[in-house]
């Protein structure tokens, strides 16, 4: 369900820059603000928790940094041989 958001007391210079940006991008001010919010939310979702990554790597059977390094090197060696 969509949510309405209201931001009060936006400084005049910030509002003018946002309006100019919206005009450059052929969007309304509301459309530009929604675009900015969607981008910020997408970027936030792309950031992964390092502990989740560690858990995923361990699930692959990699137990140590040295072992991970060796796997990366083997992959690079195979890639360079395929060229």
N, C-alpha and C positions, 0 to 999 in steps of 0.2 A: 504494500500500500504506500503510495507516495506521501512524503512528509514535506510540509512547508517550513522554511527556515527564514528567520528575520534577523538581520544584523543592524544594530543601531550605531549611530555616531561614527560612521565611516568618514575619515578625514577627506576633505574636498579634493586634495591632490590625488589620493588613492582612487577615489570615485572617477575622477577625470581620466586617469590612466586606464582604468578598467573600461570605461566607455570608449576610449580611443582604440583599445585592443579589440573590443567587440566589433567596432566599425571596420577595422582592418581585416577581421576574420569573417565579415559579412554575417554577423550574428547580432541578436538583440543583447542587451546587457544581461538579462536573465539567462539566455542561451549560453553566453560566454561564461557566466558564473557556474552554471551547471557543468559545462565542459571542464572547467578548472577543477571542480570538486570530483568529477568522475576520474580525471587523470590522477589526482592525489590519492583517491581510494584504490585505484588500480596499482599504483606504485607501491602503496602500503601492502597490498595483498601479495605483491611479488617478492617482498622481503621475507626470507625464510628464517626460522629460528635455528641457530647453529646446533642446538641439541637434537632437533628433528633430523637435520642432515646427518649428524653423527649416528643416530639410531638407524637411519636408512643405510648408511655405509656399513655399519656393523651387520645389518641383515644380509648384506652381500657376502659376508664372511671375511671382511677386512678387519683385522684386529689391531694393527699398529700403523703409525705414520710411515714407517719404513716399507711396510707391505704395500700401502697405498702408493707410495712413490714408485715402487717397482712396477706396479700395474700400469701407472701412467707412462713410465718409460717404455714398457713393452708395447703399449698402444701407439706411442709415437714411432717406435722402430718399425712396427707393422705398417703404419701409414706412409712412412718414408720409402719403404720397399715397394709399395703399390704404385708409386708415381712413375 
